Amino acid sequence: MGLKILQQSKSQKQKAEAYVFFAKAADMGNLKAMEKMADALLFGNFGMQNITAAIQLYESLAKEGSYTAQNALGFLSSYGIGMEYNQAKALIYYTFGSAGGNMMSQMILGYRYLSGINVLQNCEVALNHYKKVADYIADKLEKSEGIPVEKVRLTERPENLSSNSEILDWDIYQYYKFLAERGDVQIQVSLGQLHLIGRKGLDQDYYKALYYFLKAAKAGSANAMAFIGKMYLEGNAAAPQNNATAFKYFSMAANKGNAIGLHGLGLLYFYGKGVPVNYAEALKYFQKAAEKGWPNAQFQLGFMYYSGSGVWKDYKLAFKYFYLASQSGQPLAIYYLAEMYATGTGVLRSCRTAVEKRLKFLKRRRCIQWHFSYGIELPFKDIHLARRLYDMAAQTSPDAHIPVFFALMKLETVHLLRDILFFNFTMRWKWMKLDNTLGPYWDLFVIGLIIVVLIFLLRNRYG
C-alpha cells in the first residue's frame, strides 16, 4: 500500500501518508518497509533525521540478508558518515550487496574497478559489473509490452511551449489551450504529447491527450494519427489496447509518409499484432521509417540483422543501424553496441569502449543519478557537535545563556525521545510530524509554557 501511494503521489502530503504505512509495516517486521524507514532516517525524508538510528537499523537488516542495507552500509563506511571511515569494510559491504543483486552495488563496484579506487584497476571486472546492471535494465525495456522500444518518443519538442521553464505557467497553458481550441494543429499535437507523458507540471492525462490528438488528426496531422495508433497499440485508460485500431491510425499516418506511422506498421508485422507475422513487410516499413531518420526504426533494423530475424545475420549492417540510432540517444541501440564491443561481434573488441557505451546506456535510463547524488554533501545532523557549539556560544557571551538553555533543553528532549521511540516506527513518525510542525516555533512554545506555569503558581500562592 505504501509503495503504491508513494509511486502515485504528486504532493508532499501524499508522500507523508505513504510513510505512515511504511512505519506500520515496519513495526510488523516487514523488511522492505524497514528499508524504507532506514532510508528516511538517513536522509531525513519527511521528518527527523537520525543517522545513528539509521545505521543500527541497516545493521539489523543486513543480518537478515538485506542487500539494500549492505549497499547503504558500504556507502556510509566509504565516506565515514556516522561510522568509522573504512574503505576495506565498504568494499566488503558492496561485494555482499552486488552478490545479492543490488544494482547500485554493481554500479559502485564497476566504477571502483574502472578507476582503481581501493582496488587494482581492472576494466574486465568493471565491464562485468556494468553488464549486470545494463542487462537488467535492457530486459525490462524489452519486456515492456513485448515491444523493445521506448514508450514515448517525441517528434516535435513540446519544450517550445514556454521553453524557459520546466513548468508550464497556468496562464500560458490557458493561452495554448485557447489556441488549440481555435484549431492550431501544432499546439494540439504538442499539448497531446505533454498530457500523454505528464511534462512541464501537467498531470499525465490520457483522456486529454487523446482529445487533442483526435482534433489534430481530424485536421490532417500525421503525427497525431501516429500517436493515436501508438496509444491503442500500448493501451491505456482512454484508449484500451486494440491492434485493429492501432493498425488503422498507423496506416493513415504512413500513407502521409509519417515515420512513426511507418515504424508502427513495422512493429505490428514484426510481432504479429493483429496481423500475421511478416518479416518482409516489417523490414520494408522499418527501412522507410529509418530513411526518414526515425531512431527506433533504425534500432529495429539493427536488431533484425543482429538476431537474424527474417533476414540473414549481418553484424556490419547491425552495427551500422545501431550506431545511427545511438546518435539520437536510442537506449537499446546503445546497449547492443556495448554488447558488440564487449564480445568483439562485428567490431574489434574493446573493453574500454564497451564500458563507455554501457555507461552511456545507463545514463540514458537515469540509473546512476543516485550514485552521483551520494557524492554531494549531505545535511546530516550531529547532536554532539550541536552541544559543543551551544557551550561555546554560552562561554563567548553572557547574553547567550538563556537562549542556549532553551536550545539545550530542546536538544536533550529530542535526543531522549529518539532513544525511546527508536524501535517503534509508528510513534516515531507521529513525533516527526509534531517536530516538523512545532520545530520552527519551539522557543515561543517553551516560553509560553513557562508563562502559563508561572501564572498558575502565582494564582495558587496569592489566590
C-alpha positions as CSV (number, residue, x, y, z in Angstrom):
1,M,0.0,0.0,0.0
2,G,2.8,2.4,1.0
3,L,4.8,1.8,-2.2
4,K,1.7,2.3,-4.3
5,I,0.8,5.6,-2.7
6,L,4.5,6.7,-3.0
7,Q,4.7,5.9,-6.7
8,Q,1.4,7.6,-7.4
9,S,1.9,10.6,-5.1
10,K,2.1,14.1,-6.5
11,S,2.2,16.1,-3.3
12,Q,4.2,16.1,-0.1
13,K,1.1,15.2,1.9
14,Q,0.5,12.0,-0.1
15,K,4.2,11.0,0.3
16,A,4.0,11.6,4.0
17,E,0.9,9.3,4.1
18,A,2.9,6.6,2.3
19,Y,5.5,6.8,5.1
20,V,2.8,6.3,7.7
21,F,2.0,2.9,6.1
22,F,5.7,2.1,5.9
23,A,6.0,2.8,9.6
24,K,3.1,0.5,10.5
25,A,4.5,-2.3,8.2
26,A,8.0,-1.8,9.7
27,D,6.5,-2.3,13.2
28,M,5.2,-5.6,12.0
29,G,8.6,-6.7,10.8
30,N,8.3,-6.1,7.1
31,L,11.9,-5.9,5.7
32,K,11.0,-3.7,2.7
33,A,9.2,-1.3,4.9
34,M,12.1,-1.3,7.4
35,E,14.5,-0.5,4.5
36,K,12.3,2.5,3.5
37,M,12.2,3.7,7.1
38,A,16.0,3.3,7.4
39,D,16.4,5.4,4.2
40,A,14.0,8.0,5.7
41,L,16.1,8.2,8.9
42,L,19.3,8.5,6.9
43,F,18.2,11.3,4.5
44,G,15.6,12.9,6.8
45,N,12.7,12.3,4.3
46,F,9.6,14.0,5.6
47,G,10.7,14.0,9.2
48,M,13.5,13.8,11.7
49,Q,16.9,12.7,10.6
50,N,18.9,10.3,12.8
51,I,22.0,8.7,11.2
52,T,22.8,6.6,14.3
53,A,19.3,5.1,14.3
54,A,19.5,4.5,10.5
55,I,22.9,2.7,10.9
56,Q,21.5,0.5,13.7
57,L,18.5,-0.4,11.5
58,Y,20.7,-1.1,8.5
59,E,22.9,-3.3,10.5
60,S,19.9,-5.2,11.8
61,L,18.6,-5.5,8.2
62,A,22.0,-6.7,6.9
63,K,21.9,-9.6,9.4
64,E,18.5,-10.5,8.0
65,G,20.0,-10.7,4.5
66,S,19.0,-7.3,3.1
67,Y,21.3,-6.4,0.2
68,T,19.9,-2.9,0.2
69,A,21.2,-2.4,3.7
70,Q,24.6,-3.9,2.7
71,N,24.9,-1.3,0.0
72,A,23.9,1.6,2.4
73,L,26.4,0.5,5.0
74,G,29.1,0.3,2.2
75,F,28.3,3.9,1.3
76,L,28.4,5.1,4.9
77,S,31.7,3.3,5.6
78,S,33.3,4.7,2.4
79,Y,32.5,8.3,3.5
80,G,32.8,7.8,7.2
81,I,29.3,9.1,7.9
82,G,28.1,8.1,11.3
83,M,30.6,5.2,11.4
84,E,34.3,4.6,11.0
85,Y,35.9,5.6,7.7
86,N,36.9,2.2,6.4
87,Q,37.3,1.5,2.6
88,A,38.1,-2.1,3.1
89,K,34.9,-2.6,5.1
90,A,33.0,-0.6,2.5
91,L,34.3,-2.9,-0.3
92,I,33.1,-6.0,1.7
93,Y,29.6,-4.5,2.1
94,Y,29.4,-3.6,-1.6
95,T,30.6,-7.1,-2.6
96,F,27.9,-8.7,-0.5
97,G,25.3,-6.2,-1.9
98,S,26.3,-7.0,-5.5
99,A,26.3,-10.7,-4.8
100,G,22.7,-10.4,-3.7
101,G,21.8,-8.5,-6.9
102,N,21.8,-4.9,-5.7
103,M,22.1,-2.8,-8.8
104,M,23.7,0.2,-7.0
105,S,26.4,-2.0,-5.5
106,Q,27.1,-3.3,-9.0
107,M,27.4,0.2,-10.3
108,I,29.7,1.3,-7.5
109,L,32.0,-1.7,-7.8
110,G,32.1,-1.2,-11.6
111,Y,33.2,2.4,-11.1
112,R,35.8,1.4,-8.4
113,Y,37.4,-1.3,-10.7
114,L,37.3,1.0,-13.7
115,S,39.0,3.9,-11.8
116,G,41.2,1.7,-9.5
117,I,39.7,3.1,-6.3
118,N,41.0,1.0,-3.4
119,V,41.2,-2.0,-5.8
120,L,43.5,-2.9,-8.6
121,Q,42.3,-1.2,-11.8
122,N,40.6,-3.9,-14.0
123,C,38.5,-3.0,-17.0
124,E,37.2,-6.5,-17.4
125,V,35.8,-6.7,-13.9
126,A,34.3,-3.3,-14.3
127,L,32.7,-4.3,-17.6
128,N,31.2,-7.4,-15.9
129,H,29.6,-5.3,-13.1
130,Y,28.2,-2.8,-15.6
131,K,26.9,-5.6,-17.8
132,K,24.7,-7.0,-14.9
133,V,23.0,-3.6,-14.5
134,A,22.7,-3.0,-18.2
135,D,21.2,-6.5,-18.8
136,Y,18.7,-5.9,-16.0
137,I,17.5,-2.5,-17.5
138,A,17.5,-3.8,-21.1
139,D,15.5,-6.8,-20.1
140,K,12.8,-4.6,-18.5
141,L,12.8,-2.4,-21.6
142,E,12.4,-5.4,-24.0
143,K,9.6,-6.9,-21.9
144,S,7.7,-3.7,-21.9
145,E,4.5,-4.6,-23.8
146,G,6.7,-7.1,-25.7
147,I,8.0,-4.2,-27.8
148,P,11.7,-3.2,-27.4
149,V,11.2,0.5,-27.9
150,E,10.7,3.4,-25.6
151,K,7.0,4.0,-24.6
152,V,7.0,7.6,-26.0
153,R,9.5,9.4,-28.1
154,L,8.6,13.0,-29.1
155,T,8.9,14.0,-32.7
156,E,8.3,17.7,-32.1
157,R,9.8,19.2,-29.0
158,P,7.0,20.4,-26.8
159,E,9.6,22.4,-25.0
160,N,8.8,25.2,-27.5
161,L,5.8,25.7,-25.2
162,S,7.4,28.1,-22.6
163,S,10.9,26.7,-23.2
164,N,12.5,28.9,-20.5
165,S,10.8,26.9,-17.7
166,E,10.5,23.3,-16.6
167,I,6.9,24.1,-15.6
168,L,4.3,25.5,-17.9
169,D,2.7,28.5,-16.3
170,W,-1.0,28.2,-15.8
171,D,-1.8,31.4,-17.8
172,I,0.5,30.3,-20.6
173,Y,-1.2,26.8,-20.6
174,Q,-4.6,28.5,-20.8
175,Y,-3.3,30.6,-23.8
176,Y,-2.1,27.5,-25.6
177,K,-5.3,25.7,-24.7
178,F,-7.2,28.6,-26.3
179,L,-5.1,28.3,-29.5
180,A,-5.7,24.5,-29.6
181,E,-9.4,25.0,-29.3
182,R,-9.2,27.6,-32.1
183,G,-7.7,25.0,-34.4
184,D,-3.9,25.4,-34.1
185,V,-2.8,21.8,-35.1
186,Q,0.8,22.1,-33.9
187,I,-0.3,23.3,-30.5
188,Q,-2.9,20.5,-30.4
189,V,-0.2,17.8,-31.0
190,S,2.2,19.4,-28.5
191,L,-0.5,19.6,-25.8
192,G,-1.4,16.0,-26.6
193,Q,2.2,14.9,-26.0
194,L,2.6,16.9,-22.8
195,H,-0.6,15.2,-21.4
196,L,0.5,11.8,-22.7
197,I,3.7,11.7,-20.7
198,G,3.0,14.3,-18.0
199,R,5.5,17.1,-18.7
200,K,6.1,20.7,-17.6
201,G,3.9,20.4,-14.5
202,L,0.9,18.9,-16.3
203,D,-0.5,15.7,-14.9
204,Q,-0.5,12.6,-17.1
205,D,-3.9,12.6,-18.6
206,Y,-4.6,10.0,-21.4
207,Y,-8.1,11.4,-22.0
208,K,-6.9,14.9,-22.7
209,A,-4.0,13.5,-24.8
210,L,-6.4,11.5,-26.9
211,Y,-8.8,14.5,-27.2
212,Y,-6.1,16.8,-28.6
213,F,-4.7,14.1,-30.9
214,L,-8.1,13.3,-32.3
215,K,-8.7,17.1,-33.0
216,A,-5.3,17.3,-34.7
217,A,-5.8,14.1,-36.7
218,K,-9.2,15.3,-37.9
219,A,-7.4,18.4,-39.2
220,G,-5.0,16.1,-41.1
221,S,-2.0,15.9,-38.7
222,A,0.0,12.7,-39.5
223,N,1.9,12.9,-36.2
224,A,-1.4,13.0,-34.3
225,M,-2.6,9.9,-36.2
226,A,0.6,8.1,-35.4
227,F,0.4,9.0,-31.7
228,I,-3.2,7.7,-31.6
229,G,-2.0,4.5,-33.1
230,K,0.7,4.3,-30.5
231,M,-1.8,4.8,-27.7
232,Y,-4.0,2.0,-28.9
233,L,-1.0,-0.3,-29.5
234,E,0.2,0.2,-25.9
235,G,-3.2,0.5,-24.3
236,N,-4.3,2.9,-21.5
237,A,-7.5,4.1,-19.7
238,A,-8.6,6.4,-22.6
239,A,-7.5,4.1,-25.5
240,P,-7.8,0.4,-24.5
241,Q,-5.4,-1.9,-26.3
242,N,-6.7,-2.6,-29.8
243,N,-4.4,-3.8,-32.6
244,A,-7.0,-3.2,-35.3
245,T,-7.5,0.5,-34.3
246,A,-3.7,0.9,-34.0
247,F,-3.3,-0.5,-37.5
248,K,-5.9,1.9,-38.8
249,Y,-4.2,5.0,-37.4
250,F,-0.7,3.9,-38.2
251,S,-1.8,3.2,-41.8
252,M,-3.4,6.7,-42.0
253,A,-0.1,8.3,-40.8
254,A,2.1,6.0,-43.0
255,N,0.1,7.0,-46.1
256,K,1.2,10.5,-45.4
257,G,4.8,9.4,-45.2
258,N,5.0,9.8,-41.4
259,A,8.0,8.0,-39.9
260,I,6.2,7.0,-36.6
261,G,3.3,5.5,-38.6
262,L,5.7,3.5,-40.8
263,H,7.6,2.3,-37.8
264,G,4.3,1.4,-36.1
265,L,3.2,-0.8,-39.1
266,G,6.6,-2.4,-39.0
267,L,6.1,-3.3,-35.3
268,L,2.7,-4.8,-36.0
269,Y,4.0,-7.1,-38.8
270,F,7.2,-7.9,-36.8
271,Y,5.3,-9.1,-33.7
272,G,2.1,-10.2,-35.4
273,K,-0.1,-7.7,-33.6
274,G,-3.5,-8.0,-35.3
275,V,-1.8,-9.2,-38.5
276,P,0.2,-12.4,-39.4
277,V,3.9,-12.2,-38.6
278,N,5.5,-10.9,-41.8
279,Y,9.2,-10.1,-41.5
280,A,9.4,-8.9,-45.2
281,E,6.7,-6.3,-44.6
282,A,8.2,-5.3,-41.3
283,L,11.6,-4.9,-42.9
284,K,10.1,-2.7,-45.7
285,Y,8.3,-0.4,-43.2
286,F,11.3,-0.2,-40.9
287,Q,13.6,0.8,-43.8
288,K,11.2,3.5,-44.9
289,A,11.0,4.9,-41.4
290,A,14.8,4.6,-40.9
291,E,15.4,6.6,-44.1
292,K,13.4,9.4,-42.6
293,G,15.7,9.4,-39.6
294,W,13.4,7.7,-37.1
295,P,15.9,6.2,-34.5
296,N,13.5,3.5,-33.2
297,A,13.2,2.1,-36.7
298,Q,16.9,2.3,-37.2
299,F,17.3,0.2,-34.0
300,Q,14.7,-2.3,-35.2
301,L,16.7,-2.8,-38.4
302,G,19.9,-3.3,-36.4
303,F,18.1,-5.8,-34.2
304,M,16.8,-7.8,-37.2
305,Y,20.3,-8.0,-38.7
306,Y,21.9,-8.7,-35.3
307,S,19.5,-11.5,-34.3
308,G,18.8,-12.8,-37.9
309,S,15.0,-12.2,-37.5
310,G,13.6,-12.7,-41.0
311,V,17.0,-11.8,-42.6
312,W,20.5,-13.3,-42.8
313,K,22.6,-12.3,-39.8
314,D,24.8,-9.3,-40.9
315,Y,26.8,-7.8,-38.0
316,K,28.2,-5.0,-40.1
317,L,24.7,-3.8,-41.1
318,A,23.6,-4.4,-37.5
319,F,26.4,-2.2,-36.3
320,K,25.6,0.5,-38.9
321,Y,21.9,0.8,-37.8
322,F,22.7,0.5,-34.1
323,Y,25.2,3.3,-34.5
324,L,22.8,5.5,-36.4
325,A,20.1,5.0,-33.7
326,S,22.5,5.6,-30.9
327,Q,23.4,9.1,-32.3
328,S,19.8,10.1,-31.4
329,G,20.1,8.5,-28.0
330,Q,18.1,5.3,-28.6
331,P,18.9,3.4,-25.4
332,L,18.7,-0.2,-26.6
333,A,20.8,0.7,-29.7
334,I,23.5,1.9,-27.2
335,Y,23.1,-1.3,-25.2
336,Y,23.6,-3.6,-28.2
337,L,26.6,-1.5,-29.4
338,A,28.2,-2.1,-25.9
339,E,27.4,-5.9,-26.3
340,M,29.2,-5.9,-29.7
341,Y,32.3,-4.1,-28.4
342,A,32.3,-6.4,-25.3
343,T,32.2,-9.6,-27.3
344,G,34.0,-8.4,-30.4
345,T,31.0,-9.2,-32.6
346,G,31.3,-7.4,-35.9
347,V,33.8,-5.0,-34.5
348,L,37.3,-5.1,-32.9
349,R,36.8,-6.0,-29.2
350,S,37.4,-3.0,-26.9
351,C,36.8,-3.3,-23.1
352,R,37.1,0.5,-22.7
353,T,34.6,1.3,-25.5
354,A,32.2,-1.3,-24.2
355,V,32.3,0.3,-20.7
356,E,31.8,3.7,-22.2
357,K,28.7,2.5,-24.1
358,R,27.2,0.8,-21.1
359,L,27.7,3.9,-19.0
360,K,26.0,6.0,-21.7
361,F,23.1,3.5,-21.8
362,L,22.7,3.6,-18.0
363,K,22.9,7.4,-18.0
364,R,20.1,7.5,-20.6
365,R,18.0,5.4,-18.3
366,R,18.9,7.5,-15.3
367,C,20.3,4.6,-13.4
368,I,23.4,6.3,-12.0
369,Q,21.9,9.5,-10.8
370,W,21.5,8.0,-7.3
371,H,25.2,7.1,-7.2
372,F,26.4,10.6,-8.2
373,S,23.9,12.3,-5.8
374,Y,25.7,10.4,-3.0
375,G,28.8,12.4,-3.8
376,I,27.3,15.7,-2.6
377,E,27.5,17.0,0.9
378,L,24.5,15.7,2.9
379,P,22.9,17.8,5.6
380,F,23.3,15.3,8.4
381,K,22.6,16.4,12.0
382,D,25.1,15.9,14.7
383,I,23.7,16.3,18.2
384,H,27.2,16.1,19.9
385,L,28.6,18.8,17.7
386,A,25.5,20.9,18.4
387,R,26.1,20.6,22.2
388,R,29.7,21.7,21.8
389,L,28.7,24.8,19.7
390,Y,26.0,25.8,22.2
391,D,28.5,25.6,25.1
392,M,30.9,27.7,23.1
393,A,28.2,30.3,22.5
394,A,27.4,30.4,26.2
395,Q,31.0,30.9,27.1
396,T,31.5,33.6,24.5
397,S,28.7,35.9,25.6
398,P,26.7,36.1,28.9
399,D,23.7,37.3,26.9
400,A,23.5,33.8,25.2
401,H,23.0,31.9,28.5
402,I,19.2,32.0,28.4
403,P,18.7,31.1,24.6
404,V,21.4,28.4,25.0
405,F,19.5,27.0,28.0
406,F,16.3,26.7,25.9
407,A,18.1,25.3,22.9
408,L,19.9,22.6,25.1
409,M,16.6,21.8,26.7
410,K,15.0,21.0,23.4
411,L,18.1,19.2,22.2
412,E,18.2,16.8,25.1
413,T,14.4,16.3,25.0
414,V,14.6,15.3,21.3
415,H,17.6,13.1,21.9
416,L,15.8,11.3,24.7
417,L,12.6,10.8,22.6
418,R,14.7,9.4,19.7
419,D,16.1,6.7,22.0
420,I,12.7,5.9,23.4
421,L,11.0,5.7,20.0
422,F,13.7,4.0,18.1
423,F,12.0,0.6,17.9
424,N,8.5,1.9,17.3
425,F,8.2,3.4,13.8
426,T,4.6,4.5,14.1
427,M,5.2,6.5,17.3
428,R,8.5,7.9,15.8
429,W,6.6,9.0,12.7
430,K,3.9,10.8,14.8
431,W,6.8,12.6,16.7
432,M,8.4,13.6,13.4
433,K,5.1,15.2,12.2
434,L,4.9,17.1,15.6
435,D,8.5,18.1,15.4
436,N,8.1,19.5,11.9
437,T,5.0,21.5,13.0
438,L,6.5,22.9,16.2
439,G,10.1,22.9,15.2
440,P,10.5,26.5,13.9
441,Y,8.5,27.9,16.9
442,W,9.8,25.7,19.7
443,D,11.3,28.6,21.6
444,L,8.0,30.6,21.6
445,F,6.2,27.4,22.6
446,V,8.5,26.8,25.6
447,I,8.4,30.5,26.7
448,G,4.6,30.4,26.5
449,L,4.5,27.2,28.5
450,I,6.8,28.7,31.2
451,I,4.5,31.8,31.4
452,V,1.4,29.6,31.8
453,V,3.2,27.7,34.6
454,L,4.2,30.9,36.4
455,I,0.7,32.3,36.2
456,F,-0.7,29.1,37.6
457,L,1.8,29.1,40.5
458,L,1.2,32.8,41.3
459,R,-2.6,32.3,41.4
460,N,-2.2,29.3,43.7
461,R,0.1,31.4,46.0
462,Y,-1.9,34.6,46.1
463,G,-5.3,33.4,45.1
